[in-house]
Every structure is written in structure tokens, then in C-alpha cells.
Amino acid sequence: MAEILITGGNRGIGLELARMFSARGDHVRVACRTASAELKALGVEIIGGFDVTRDDAVASLVAGLGDARIDLLINNAGILSSETLADLDFERVRAQFEVNALGPLRVTLGLLDRLAENAKVVMITSRMGSIADNGSGGYYGYRMSKCALNMAAVSLSRDLADRGIAVGILHPGMVATEMTGRQGIPPAESAAGLVARIDELDLSRSGKFFHANGEELPW
């Protein structure tokens, strides 16, 4: 039984990941702002009132783990807003950097001493953070924050390799969640692909950028 911690698992992809890992017998903790009824129904351990942008929230999370060691950390919490060049709101851009890029790094740093030997750290990112794949522009805050997250994840993969910790950089696909206006594939379909990629994650795949379907993506 693996010890798994997921951020932002109250709905969408995170909820489905919690459901799948719990169903196969893993001990799942979900850290989120507010637990949904669907999350509560899973019977997983819930850490409510959690904000990835706050150092004290991360410190409280770590303290609450006691002596537990984490085998798999999934940094899933994220936000999206749409900025065009004509509507470039820097406060929204900054908020996305705080949650999407700095948040996962803050959580991972806080949990470094709690990661088990040969643990896995997974960043749920987006191909919208790919420079080579940007053919339509726009979404300045989201694209830039996910690109920054990808860079942080590659650095982590280098820095944690000596500890045998693999870092997964995973794009879930276009998923029908509240974040995307319910456009895309069902969250359960995306989560199934992500679980497969997480299961095969090792040091040979650490620091590489993969689609949930197994395709390696360009930077």
C-alpha cells in the first residue's frame, strides 16, 4: 500500500486520481481548500483549508503527517484564467504563477524530508506550457506559469536523482472540468492515463514531458 498525497483533489482530475488510487488499496490524502461532497464520499483522508500559496499551510500539512512517509506526491492544484494581449490583467497572471508554478515547488520543498526512498513527485502541468506547441497565443498567465512549472520540475528531477526520486511532468489532456468549461474528455479517462504514466515513472523517465496517453511532448 502506497502513501499518496494529492493537492487540489476536491473535483475534476484530482478527485478521479484520488478515487482510482483509493480503489486499488492505497492510502490517499487529499489537501484542498474545501472538500466537495464527492471527495468526502471516497472515504480518503482530507486535509481541508489548504492553500498552496501559503508557507504556513504547507508547514501545517507537514506537521500533520506525523511520522508518515510519502511514496507519491501529486501536485495537481491549479487555476486558469484567459488573458489576451488586449486584456492583460497582471494580477490574474501573478495569481496563476503563485498557484501553478510556485505552489507545487513550495509543497515539494516542504515535503522533501517526508518523501520515502525512491518516492515519486508528479506535476500535473499542461501542454499549454510548451513553447514549441504554442500555435495560437493568448492565455498569458496560464502558459507562462505552466512553462515555469515545467522548468522547476526538470530542475527537481536533476536535484533529486541521487535520492532515487523520479519527477513526472504530465499533461492530462483536454479534460471536461469546471476549469475548461466542461470541454474535453471525461476526467476518469484522463486520470486512467495519468495513473498508467505514474506507474511506469522511474528515473529513466524523470524530467521528461509526457501526455497522459504516453506521447512525449515538446518543450
C-alpha positions as CSV (number, residue, x, y, z in Angstrom):
1,M,0.0,0.0,0.0
2,A,1.5,3.3,-1.1
3,E,1.2,6.6,0.9
4,I,-0.2,9.1,-1.6
5,L,-0.7,12.9,-1.2
6,I,-2.7,14.8,-3.8
7,T,-3.2,18.6,-3.8
8,G,-6.4,20.1,-5.2
9,G,-8.3,16.8,-5.3
10,N,-11.8,18.1,-4.4
11,R,-13.0,17.9,-8.0
12,G,-12.0,17.1,-11.6
13,I,-8.8,15.3,-12.3
14,G,-7.6,15.3,-8.7
15,L,-10.8,13.8,-7.5
16,E,-10.6,11.0,-10.1
17,L,-7.0,10.3,-9.2
18,A,-8.0,10.0,-5.5
19,R,-10.8,7.7,-6.4
20,M,-8.6,5.4,-8.5
21,F,-5.7,5.1,-6.1
22,S,-8.0,4.6,-3.2
23,A,-9.9,1.9,-5.0
24,R,-6.8,-0.1,-5.5
25,G,-5.9,0.0,-1.8
26,D,-3.5,2.9,-1.5
27,H,-3.7,5.3,1.5
28,V,-4.7,8.6,-0.1
29,R,-4.5,12.1,1.5
30,V,-6.1,15.0,-0.4
31,A,-5.1,18.5,0.6
32,C,-7.6,21.1,-0.8
33,R,-9.2,24.4,0.1
34,T,-12.7,22.9,0.6
35,A,-13.8,19.3,0.3
36,S,-16.6,18.5,-2.0
37,A,-19.4,16.0,-1.3
38,E,-17.9,13.7,-3.9
39,L,-14.5,13.8,-2.2
40,K,-16.0,13.1,1.2
41,A,-17.8,10.1,-0.2
42,L,-14.5,8.5,-1.2
43,G,-13.5,8.0,2.4
44,V,-10.0,9.2,1.9
45,E,-8.1,11.4,4.4
46,I,-8.9,15.0,3.7
47,I,-6.8,18.0,4.7
48,G,-9.1,21.0,4.3
49,G,-8.3,24.7,4.3
50,F,-5.1,24.1,2.4
51,D,-3.7,26.8,0.2
52,V,-0.6,26.1,-1.9
53,T,0.4,29.7,-1.9
54,R,0.9,29.9,1.9
55,D,4.0,28.8,3.7
56,D,2.1,28.3,7.0
57,A,-0.4,26.0,5.2
58,V,2.4,23.8,4.0
59,A,4.1,23.7,7.4
60,S,0.8,22.7,9.0
61,L,0.3,20.0,6.4
62,V,3.8,18.6,7.1
63,A,3.3,18.7,10.8
64,G,0.0,16.8,10.5
65,L,1.7,13.9,8.7
66,G,3.4,12.8,11.9
67,D,5.9,10.1,11.1
68,A,4.3,9.2,7.7
69,R,6.5,8.9,4.6
70,I,5.0,9.9,1.2
71,D,5.6,7.5,-1.6
72,L,3.8,9.6,-4.2
73,L,3.2,13.3,-4.2
74,I,0.9,14.6,-6.9
75,N,0.9,18.4,-7.3
76,N,-2.4,18.8,-9.0
77,A,-3.8,22.1,-7.7
78,G,-4.0,24.8,-10.3
79,I,-6.0,27.7,-11.7
80,L,-6.7,29.0,-15.2
81,S,-7.8,32.4,-16.5
82,S,-7.7,33.7,-20.0
83,E,-5.7,36.8,-20.8
84,T,-5.4,38.2,-24.3
85,L,-3.0,41.0,-25.3
86,A,-6.0,43.3,-25.2
87,D,-7.0,42.2,-21.7
88,L,-3.7,41.6,-20.0
89,D,-4.5,41.6,-16.3
90,F,-1.2,41.3,-14.4
91,E,-2.9,40.4,-11.1
92,R,-4.5,37.4,-12.7
93,V,-1.2,36.5,-14.3
94,R,0.5,36.8,-10.9
95,A,-2.1,34.7,-9.2
96,Q,-1.5,31.9,-11.8
97,F,2.2,32.0,-11.1
98,E,1.6,31.7,-7.4
99,V,-0.7,28.7,-7.7
100,N,0.6,26.9,-10.8
101,A,4.3,27.4,-10.6
102,L,5.4,28.4,-7.1
103,G,2.7,26.4,-5.3
104,P,4.0,22.9,-6.5
105,L,7.6,23.9,-5.7
106,R,6.6,25.2,-2.3
107,V,4.7,22.0,-1.4
108,T,7.5,19.7,-2.8
109,L,10.2,21.6,-0.8
110,G,8.1,21.4,2.3
111,L,7.8,17.7,2.0
112,L,11.3,16.8,0.9
113,D,12.2,15.3,4.3
114,R,9.0,13.3,4.3
115,L,9.5,11.7,0.9
116,A,10.2,8.0,1.1
117,E,13.2,6.4,-0.6
118,N,12.5,6.0,-4.3
119,A,9.4,8.2,-4.0
120,K,7.7,9.8,-7.0
121,V,6.8,13.5,-7.4
122,V,4.3,14.3,-10.1
123,M,3.5,17.7,-11.6
124,I,0.2,17.9,-13.3
125,T,1.1,20.5,-15.9
126,S,-0.2,21.4,-19.4
127,R,1.0,21.3,-23.0
128,M,0.0,25.0,-23.0
129,G,3.3,25.4,-21.2
130,S,5.1,24.1,-24.2
131,I,6.9,26.9,-26.2
132,A,7.2,24.7,-29.3
133,D,3.5,23.8,-29.2
134,N,2.2,27.4,-28.9
135,G,0.4,28.0,-32.2
136,S,-2.4,30.3,-31.0
137,G,-1.0,32.7,-28.4
138,G,-3.1,34.2,-25.6
139,Y,-3.6,32.7,-22.2
140,Y,-0.5,34.6,-21.0
141,G,-0.7,33.7,-17.3
142,Y,-1.6,30.1,-17.7
143,R,1.0,29.4,-20.5
144,M,3.8,31.2,-18.6
145,S,3.0,29.7,-15.3
146,K,3.0,26.1,-16.7
147,C,6.2,26.7,-18.6
148,A,7.8,27.9,-15.3
149,L,6.4,24.8,-13.6
150,N,7.9,22.5,-16.2
151,M,11.3,24.2,-15.7
152,A,11.1,23.8,-12.0
153,A,10.2,20.1,-12.4
154,V,13.2,19.4,-14.6
155,S,15.5,21.1,-12.0
156,L,13.9,18.9,-9.3
157,S,14.5,15.8,-11.4
158,R,18.2,16.6,-11.5
159,D,18.5,17.6,-7.8
160,L,16.5,14.6,-6.5
161,A,18.0,11.9,-8.7
162,D,20.7,10.9,-6.1
163,R,17.9,10.1,-3.7
164,G,16.2,7.8,-6.3
165,I,13.2,10.2,-6.6
166,A,11.6,10.4,-10.0
167,V,9.8,13.5,-11.1
168,G,6.9,13.2,-13.6
169,I,5.8,16.1,-15.8
170,L,2.4,15.1,-17.0
171,H,-0.2,16.8,-19.3
172,P,-3.7,15.3,-18.6
173,G,-5.1,16.2,-22.0
174,M,-8.1,18.5,-22.6
175,V,-10.4,17.4,-19.8
176,A,-14.0,18.3,-19.3
177,T,-13.8,20.0,-15.9
178,E,-15.0,23.3,-14.4
179,M,-11.6,24.8,-15.4
180,T,-12.2,24.1,-19.1
181,G,-15.9,24.8,-19.2
182,R,-16.7,21.1,-19.4
183,Q,-15.0,20.7,-22.8
184,G,-12.8,17.6,-23.5
185,I,-12.5,14.0,-22.4
186,P,-14.1,12.7,-19.1
187,P,-11.9,13.2,-16.0
188,A,-11.9,9.5,-15.4
189,E,-10.4,8.8,-18.8
190,S,-7.7,11.3,-18.2
191,A,-7.0,10.0,-14.7
192,A,-6.6,6.5,-16.0
193,G,-3.9,7.6,-18.4
194,L,-2.2,9.6,-15.7
195,V,-2.2,6.6,-13.4
196,A,-0.6,4.5,-16.1
197,R,2.1,7.1,-16.6
198,I,2.7,7.4,-12.9
199,D,3.0,3.6,-12.5
200,E,5.7,3.5,-15.2
201,L,7.5,6.6,-13.9
202,D,11.2,5.8,-13.0
203,L,14.5,7.6,-13.2
204,S,14.7,7.0,-16.9
205,R,11.5,9.0,-17.5
206,S,12.2,11.5,-14.8
207,G,12.3,15.1,-16.0
208,K,10.6,14.3,-19.3
209,F,7.3,15.8,-20.5
210,F,4.5,13.3,-21.3
211,H,0.9,13.4,-22.3
212,A,-1.4,11.1,-20.3
213,N,-1.7,9.0,-23.5
214,G,2.0,8.2,-23.3
215,E,3.2,10.6,-26.0
216,E,6.4,12.6,-25.2
217,L,5.7,16.3,-25.7
218,P,8.0,19.1,-27.0
219,W,9.3,21.8,-24.7
